[in-house]
């Protein structure tokens, strides 16, 4: 027996209670409550009949496959040609979608996430302008070997080619950026292509891109989701004993060896120290290698290159052997041609610029361990004393530069205060510009801190975006952004993203109203200073208007308390610090 409801007054006719089937009632029967005609009644069994389970779409499979391989975050902006994918994320509780204000932020965040964690995040946007806006952030990931999955919508398959609305040749556009670049053209490709894209990004350490046409996103798809287990190779590559013995022999013969540690050696600080102690060698880092060991360790001589210490420069210059580990030999690092033992996971990096005595291809964690076991122990007290003396002279110079009495506030003093106040396990996102120069030169990192920056591309705007990604990756850690007014203003709209998602990042903004690095470069190259001055808003007031906290600092006497206040708050904060662009005066 069934029930019927009047759509006019909601009276329910129950066949069981009335003991008369609704179909047996006369055609002119009316509702006993409102006198509505019999035709106004609908069957409740029809209304509440359980619908069959909704069939998966291609978009659902794409997103499920991403979740299966451990992707937790998708950064992007929804739009017409990606709505199927966006809705699939909405229905999947294993991924979190972070809406940003500009697509370059999405790509920069994905790149920073990969650099910090070694795992992959995704960015998602529409065809045409959304896709092109990803380019700068994806090039950052490409050049710094950060794993990223980029998904872009595409016009319907039947419209590809003639020049449809928002259509560009996306495959050709992304080809030079990517290690994997394809268009998903059939339902049965969904799981396979996404799996291959993620695998290439992780194994080849780069950007994978998939275009998904608008029409195919909505098609039904019953493809099986492919598990990650058993599909990723082990990269613990070791070298044969003969090569290790050959490298150890070269090291044993050196009187003034120096270890140069790059980004590729991060996380191996304990082993580096054991090797350095065994062979009586100082440790020097590249800029991106900062923090591999505590920089107050007596064996650490500083960074080398354009932001390097005088101690590191002299020690490297006077060395008779360089042991270079995980460095890409950027021209900014300025590693000279010398007798060299080199270790790198990328075989193309071995002898990239100069011939080497021994090139050891493999995972530095494994190879350093092999070397520690094989090299002879030596104690060169005179050399170690010289290293300590040079280090002390350098630290003394930094302390002398950190003058707290100067107004406008000197950048060296700002760095000195941050060095004292930032947590020992903080994550620091560094922008490109003069602020980065001072950080690299003057900040003494701890091995428990993490730093993220734009290395080879050196793109401005990566300070804020890196901090957003870092706070998502490490929600329980203090996340600090060190940026300038030039870099911050390129992406400042996404401070709203920090407020929207309650990401308590701390932005310390070096406000010198200049593109300070460019001003100095004009001076060095004997050009007149022109078009580097910046017209700024009140950044502290801007933070308040966004819903965050803004703090202005002009007096050096107020800096310490301002930094302490900012770090104590559980909200996004901008500390607008008025500083001086005339760095050498």
N, C-alpha and C positions, 0 to 999 in steps of 0.2 A: 504494500500500500504506500501511496505517495502523498506529499504535501505540496500545496500550491499557494503562492503569495500574491495578494493584490498589489499591483504596482502603484495604485493611487493612495491607499491608506495603510498598506502593509498588513492587512488582515490575512491570517494563514488558514486555509481550508485543509483540514486533516482528514483524509479518507478513513483512517482507522476510527477516529472519534465519531465522525458523522455516519459511519457505516454505509456510505454511498460513494461509489467511485465518481470522481470529478467528471469523467467522460460521459457518465450516465445522466448528468444534470441536463435539464432542458436548455436549449440554446438561448432562451430569453431569461435564464437565471441571472440574478444580479448579486453583488456583494452585500451581505447582510449589514454591513457597517456603513458603507458610503454609496451603495447602489450602483457601483461601477459595473459595466458589462462583463460577462464571462471572459471575453477576449482580453481583459485587462490583467488576468491572472497568468503567472508563469510558474513552471514546475521548479521547485527547489532542488530536486534531484538533478535537473539540468544545470542549475546554477553552481551546485557544489560538487558535481562530478569531477573527480580528480583527473587532472590533465596528465597526459604522458610526460615523462621526463624530457626536459628541453635538450635537443640535440646539440652537440658541440659544434662550434664554427671553427674555421681556420684560425681566427683570432684567438679563440679559447685555447686551441692546441699550442699556438705560438707562445702564449703567456704561461701556460702550464709547463711547457718544455723549459722555458727560462727558469721558472721556479724550481723545477726538478734539478737543475744544474746549479742551484744555490744563489741565483740572482735575487737580491733583496730589495733593490731600489731601482725605480725608473724615474728619470728626471725629464720634464718636458712641458709642452703647451699643447692642449687638445685643439684639433682643427678638423675641417671637413674630410680630408682624405685619410685621417687616422682614427676616426670615431669608433670603428669596430675594435681596434686594438685597445683604445682607451677604455671602452666598456668591458672588455675582457679582463683588464686589470681591476676594474671596479668589482667584478664578481669573484676575484681571486684574492683570498686573504693571506696569501704567502708573500706577496709583494706589496711594497708601499710606493704609491705614486706621489712624487713631489712636484707640484706645479710651480714653475719659475716664471719670470717676467720677460726673459729673452732666451732664445735658443742657445746662444753662445754660453750662457750660464749653465745650461743643461749639459753641454759637452765638456766644459771646464770641470764641472762637478764630477762627472763620470771619470774623467782623466785623473783628477786628484784622488778619487776613491781607489782607483787601481794602483796608483803610486803608493798610497798609504797602506793598503791591505794586501796587495798582490792578487786580489780577486776582482771580479768583474761587476760593474754596474752598467745600466743601460740608459740611453737617452732616446727619446721618441718625439717625433714631430711630423709635420705635414710635408707634402710635396712642394717643390718650388722654393719659395723664400724661406720656409722653415728649414728645409734641407741645407740651403746655402748658408744660413746663419749658424749651422753647426760647425762649419769648416775650421774656424780658428781653434776652437777647443779640441777638435779631432786631430788637427795637425799637432797640437801640443802633445796629445797622447801618442801619436805616431812617432814623433821625434824622441820622446822620452820613454818609449817602449812600455806604455801603460795599457793593460787590457781593457777594451771598451767594446760594448755592443751598441751600434747605432741602428735604430729602426726608423724608417721614413715611410709615410704614406706615398701613394703613387696614383696617378689618374687610372681610370678603368682600363682594363687590358685592350679593349677595342679602340680606345682613344690614344694609345701610345703611338707617337710618330707624327701625326699631322700638325701638331702644335696646339694642343688643347690648353684650356685655362689652367694656369699654375703648373704647366708641364715643362720640365727641363730634361736634358739627357743626364739623369741622375747616376746611371752606371758609370759613364765617362767622368762625371764630376768627382765621384768618390774614389775612382780607381787609383790615383796616385797616393791617396791617404791610407789605403786599407791593405791588410794582409788577406782579407776575404771579402768579396763584394759580389752579391748576386741579387736577382729579382725573383721573388717567390711567385711562380706562374701557374702552379697546379696544387690542388688540395693535398695530394699525397706527398708533396715536398715539405709540408709545414714542419713536422718534427725533425726531419733529416737536415734541412738547411739550417734551422736554428741550432741544432746540435753541432754541426760543422762550424758554424759561425763562432759559437762560444769556445769550441775546442781550439780553433785557429787563434782566437784572441788570447787565450791563456798560454798555449804552447809557443806561438810565434811572438807573443808579447806585443800586441798591437791592436789596431782597430778593425773590427768586423762590421760590415754594413749589409743590411737586408732591406730592399724596397718591397713593400707589400701593396699591390694594386688595390684600389678602393673596393672593387666588386668582389675580389677573392676573399677579402676579410670576412665577408658575411656568409660565405658558402658553408654548407654542412660538411663536417669532417670527422671521421671516426678513427683517425690515425693513432697508433699506440705511442704513448709517451716513452722516450728512450732514457733509461737511467744513466747516471754519470759513472757509476762504478764499472771499472774495467775498460774505460774508454780514454783515460788520461795517462800518458807515459810518465815514468819516474825520471826526473832530471838530475838525479844524484850521479853526475858523470865524474868519473875518476880517471887518472892517467896511469900508465904503466909504471912499474917500479924503476925502470931504466931512466925514464924522463925525470922522475922525481929525484933520483940519485944525481942526475946531471945538473938539475937546478940547485940541489943542495951543495954540490961541489963548487958551483959558481958563488953561492952565498958564503960558503966557508972561507973562500979566498979573499973576500972583501974586507977591507979595514974600516970603511965608512959607509955601510949600507943604510939605505933609507926606505921605509915602507910607505908607499903612497896608496891610500885607500879611497876608492871612489864609491859612488852610489851603490854599485853592485855588491859591495862588501858590508852594507848595513845589516846589522843583526849578528855580525861575526866579531864583535869587539873583544869578547873574552879570548877567542882563539888568536886574534891579531896581537893582543897583549902578550900572550904566552910565547908567540913567535918572536916578538920584539924583545922580550926579556931574555930569551934564550940566545939571541944573536947580538944583543946590545945595539939595537937599532931604534932610532926615533920613528914616530908615526906622524905622517903629514896627510891631510885629506884634501880632496877637491871640495868645492863649495857644496855640492849636493851630498858629499860624503860626511859633512859635519855631523857630529853626534855619534859616530861609530864607537868612540870611547869617550869617557868624561874628559872635557877639554882642560880641566885643571890637573890632569895626570901629568907627572913630570916627563913622561916619554912623548907626550903630544906636543908637537912644535908649531901647530897652527895650520891654517889652510894655505894652499899654494895657488898662485895665479893673480888675477887682477885685483882680487879682494884679499890677498894673502898677507901673512905676517912676515915681518923682516926676518924672523928666526927661521921660518920654513924656507924662504927664498935662499938664505945663505946656506942652510944645511943641504938643500938639494943641489945647489950650485957646486958645493965642495964635496959632494958624495963621490964614491967610486962604484956604486951599484944602486940602481933603483929596483925595488920589488913592487911592481904596479899591479894592484888588485881591483878589478871591477871598475876601471875608468875608461871612458870613451875618448879620451885625449882631445877634448874640446880646446879650441884655440884660446879660450878664456882661462883654462887651467894652466897653460904654458909649461907643460912638462917638457924638459929639454931632452935632446938626444944624448943618451949615455948608455953605458953597459946596463942591460936590463933583463930581469926575469919578469914575465908577465903572466897573469892568471885572468881568464875571462870565460864566461859561459857562452859567449858568442864567438865562434871561431874567426869570424871576419874582423873582430877587434884585435886579434893577436897581430902584432907588428903593423898596426893600422898606419902609423906615421914613420916609424923607424924600425930597422932590423932589431931583433932581440936575441940574446944569448940562448934563452930557453923560453918557449911559449907553451904554457900549460892550459889546455882547453878543458873546461869542466866547471863543476860547481865549486865555488871558492871554499865553502864549508868543508867539503871533503878534501880538497887539495891542500888547504892550510894545515889540516890535521896530519896529512901525509908528510908535509914538510917539517912540522914540529918534531915528528918522530925521527926524521932522517938527518936534519942539520946537526952540526956539532955545536956544543955549548961553548960560548966564549964570553969573556968579561972584559970589556974595554973601558976601564974607569975614566981614562982621560977624555974619551969621546963622550961618555955619559955626562961628565961634569960640564963639558962645553955646551951640550944640549940644554942642560938645566940653566946655565948662565944666560944663554941666548933667550930662552923662554922667559926668564925673570925680567930681562931688559924689555922684552915686548909687552909683558903684563904691566910693567911700570909705565911704559908709554901710554897704554890704554887708560890707565888710572889718571895720568896727568891730563889727558884729553877730556876726561869726563868732568868738566868744570861746571859746578852747580851754580855759579854766580853769574853766568853770562845770560843776557837777554838780547834777542830772542833765545829761547832754550836751544842749546846745542844738541844735535842729534846723538853725539857720543854720550851725553848725559842721559838722554832718554833711554838709550840701549842699556846703559849701566843700571838704571832703575829697574827696567824690565828684567834684566838678568838676575836681579836680587829678588824680585817679587813673583815671577812666574813659577808655577808649580814644577817640581822636578820631573813629573811625568806628563807635562802638558804637550799638546799638539800645536805646533806653530805653523801657520800658513803665511807664506812670505810673498809679497807682491814684487813686481819688477820695477826698478827705478832706484833713486838714491837711497831710499829707505832700506832696500835690499843690500846695497853696497855697505851701509853701516852695520847692518845685522851680520853679514858675512864676515866682516872685519873685526867687529868689537864684541859680538855676543859669544859667550862661552857655554856651549851646549853640554848637556848631560846625556849619557847613553840611553837613559830612560825616557828622554824626550824624543818626539818625532817632528820632522820638518817636511813640509811639502811646498814645492815651488815649480815654476815653469822653467825648465832647464835649457834645452836647446832652442826652443822657439822664443823663450824669454818674452812672453806676452804680458803686457800690462793687463790688470783686471783679474789676475788669478789669486790675489790675496783673499778677497771676500769669498769668491766662489770655492776656493780650497777650504776655507773655514767652514762653510756650510756643509760640504761633504764630510769633513773631519768630524763635525759634531754629530752627524748621522751615524758615522762609522764607530765613533767612540762616545756614546751619549753620557758616560759617567766621568769623562775627562774634561779638564779645562782646555778650551780651544781658544787660541789667540790669533788674531789677524794683525800682521804688521804691514801697513800700506802707506802710500802717499796720496796726496790730493789728486794727482793725475790718474793714478791707477784706480783708485776707489771710485772716482766720478764716472769711469767708463762702465761700471756695473752697479752703481749705487741703487738702482731701482730694486735690486734683489736683496737689499737689506729688509725689504718688506717680506721676503720669503722667510728670513730668520724669525721675524715677528710672527708670521702666520703659523709656522710650525713649532713655535716655542723653542727655538734653538739659541741657547744663551751664549752666543759667540761674543768675544770681546775684541772690538776693532780699535787698534791704536793707530791713529791717523797722523802722519807727519805732514803738517800743513805748512808748506813754505811758499805757497802761491806761485810755484814754479814747476816746470818740468826740469827738475834740478839736475838730473843726469845729462840731459840734452844741453842745458846751459853750460855745463862744464866741458862737454864735448865740443861745443862751438868755440869755447875759449882755447882748448888744446889745439884745435885745428885752425886757429887764427881767423875765425869768422866773428863778426860782431854778434852780440847777443840780441836775438830777434825772435819774436813769436813763441817764447817759452813761458811768458807770464800767464797766470791763470786767474780768471775771474770766478771766485768761489761763492757758494752759498754759506750759510751758517750750518756746518755739519752737525753740531750738537742739537740745534733746533730741528734740523731735518730728522734726526733720530727720534726726537720726541714726537714729531708729527707722524712718524711711521708707527708709533706705539711702543718704541723702545726707550732706552735711556740715553741722554746726551750729556756729556761733560766737557766743558771748555777749560783749557789750561793755557795761560799766558805767562804766568810767573813760575820760574823754576822751583820756588819754595813750595808751590802747591802740587808739584808733580807726583811725589811719592804718595800723598794721601789720595790723589785722584786715581792713581793706578790701583791702590789697595781697595778703594771703594768699587771701582769697576769690576775687579776680580771677585769681589764678595757677592755681587748681585746675580740672581738667577734669571736674568733677562738679557736680551741682546743689547749691547752697549757700544756707543761710539765715543771714544775719547779724542776730541779734536785738539791736538797739541800744536800750538803756533811755534814754528821752529825757523831755522835760518838756512837759506839756500847757499850761503857763501861758506862752503865747508872748510876751506883752507885759510880762512881769515880769522 
